Amino acid sequence: MVLPHVILHLLTGLAASSITDAQRWEPRPTCWTCMSRGKILEPGIGINLELSYITAAIRYHNSSVRNIVRIEGTQEYKSLMRGLAVRDSRDAIYTSGEPWKAEHGLTSHSSNTEVNLDLAQHQLTPSLRDPAQIIGSLLCTLKASAKASISQPLSSALATFPNLPGLQYQVVSDAFDYAGIHLLNEGRLAPVAAASAANGLGLCETYAELDVCDVEEAQMAMKRVLAIDYTRAALTVTLSPFQASHNGFDWNEHRAWDLGADALLDREGVELDKYWQRVRDEVQKLPKKAQVGRPITHVLLTGESALDEAFLDVARDALSDVLPEAVALSFTQTSVMQMVSPLFAKARGAAELAKRKSESPDECVETAICRWWRKQIG
Ligand SMILES: *[C@@H]1O[C@H](CO)[C@@H](O)[C@H](O)[C@H]1NC(C)=O
């Protein structure tokens, strides 16, 4: 039953990517105007929706990146994320944000709204709020506390969120609408892509000149990134091959909900040994399957619990058995300390990509005068 779906997914994926490639190599038109000074100087904000919390970071025009805030998820948010992971709740629960949109007199954008609404009225209990509203409420909290910290309103951001079967892009998009934050994404930004960008992997130098950036990206080395995400809620290991970071995706991913750091709390003795043995197996699973001749080139650490010493010891030991020596070595105590903060890495990468996006012309090539103008701005 699963197979045809997977094949269909692959086929549509391939079709989609060949169209984008074709489009990308068409010469871009010349831009009508130069970008305004305000737009060029504007900072980029990244938001990471995690399984049990949200983080945000800001990337300034002078290239410095700063962590803004981490907001712990409400119990409702945590249960929602957990629920979106265990079943494909697409049709059962999600209603494209229509209930609250109707309440707020906003127009509908989905063609099969009526069917969805019917379903929703039958299945939503009064206590079960719309997923977009649950996520949106937490985003409102984040927006309010970010305002003081960045001394400007948080009006737009690029978001990254986990690959959960029930968490569609539309849910996230509606949640941002709810919070009144303009979503800069054109599609899903995979957490591994954001974490890679935060660590400076696969970023082009000349990003404001799209054609030049394309050529740079095409010449980049292929990377195979193993991202290990350890939070109180789960242990997630992702393997992604890519050249440019923004193309990173959850090519292969394992999430163990029973191996989050919280699961350690009520364990001791043999139970504890079993836990660490399972963590070890989980960390080794994808590297063991990595094809011969296509070794993993980078290891990244993300998540609130990733710097837990017992965890690092186990992960380091597990990786030394299955990774090329040089890559495993990059995971020593000192190099881990040099990595971007695991708690904020995804938000920081999203902020970096947000800044690049808002500072770049919209699918056009600027004239020499515009480029001169940019140089004056610095
Ligand atoms: C970059 O700009 C921000 C915001 O203006 C400022 O707070 C920060 O100190 C600057 N960083 C550097 C390294 O100049």
Ligand as a Chemical Component Dictionary entry (heavy atoms), coordinates in Angstrom:
data_LIG
# 
_chem_comp.id                   LIG 
_chem_comp.type                 NON-POLYMER 
_chem_comp.pdbx_formal_charge   0 
_chem_comp.three_letter_code    LIG 
# 
loop_
_chem_comp_atom.comp_id 
_chem_comp_atom.atom_id 
_chem_comp_atom.alt_atom_id 
_chem_comp_atom.type_symbol 
_chem_comp_atom.charge 
_chem_comp_atom.model_Cartn_x 
_chem_comp_atom.model_Cartn_y 
_chem_comp_atom.model_Cartn_z 
_chem_comp_atom.pdbx_ordinal 
LIG C1 C1 C 0 25.728 44.579 13.507 1  
LIG O1 O1 O 0 24.554 45.367 13.579 2  
LIG C2 C2 C 0 23.781 45.210 14.770 3  
LIG C3 C3 C 0 22.495 46.009 14.609 4  
LIG O2 O2 O 0 22.719 47.272 14.143 5  
LIG C4 C4 C 0 24.606 45.623 15.975 6  
LIG O3 O3 O 0 23.847 45.465 17.151 7  
LIG C5 C5 C 0 25.864 44.760 16.026 8  
LIG O4 O4 O 0 26.683 45.190 17.097 9  
LIG C6 C6 C 0 26.634 44.853 14.712 10 
LIG N1 N1 N 0 27.716 43.878 14.745 11 
LIG C7 C7 C 0 28.944 44.153 14.328 12 
LIG C8 C8 C 0 29.936 43.054 14.416 13 
LIG O5 O5 O 0 29.259 45.236 13.885 14 
# 
loop_
_chem_comp_bond.comp_id 
_chem_comp_bond.atom_id_1 
_chem_comp_bond.atom_id_2 
_chem_comp_bond.value_order 
_chem_comp_bond.pdbx_ordinal 
LIG C1 O1 SING 1  
LIG C1 C6 SING 2  
LIG O1 C2 SING 3  
LIG C2 C3 SING 4  
LIG C2 C4 SING 5  
LIG C3 O2 SING 6  
LIG C4 O3 SING 7  
LIG C4 C5 SING 8  
LIG C5 O4 SING 9  
LIG C5 C6 SING 10 
LIG C6 N1 SING 11 
LIG N1 C7 SING 12 
LIG C7 C8 SING 13 
LIG C7 O5 DOUB 14 
# 
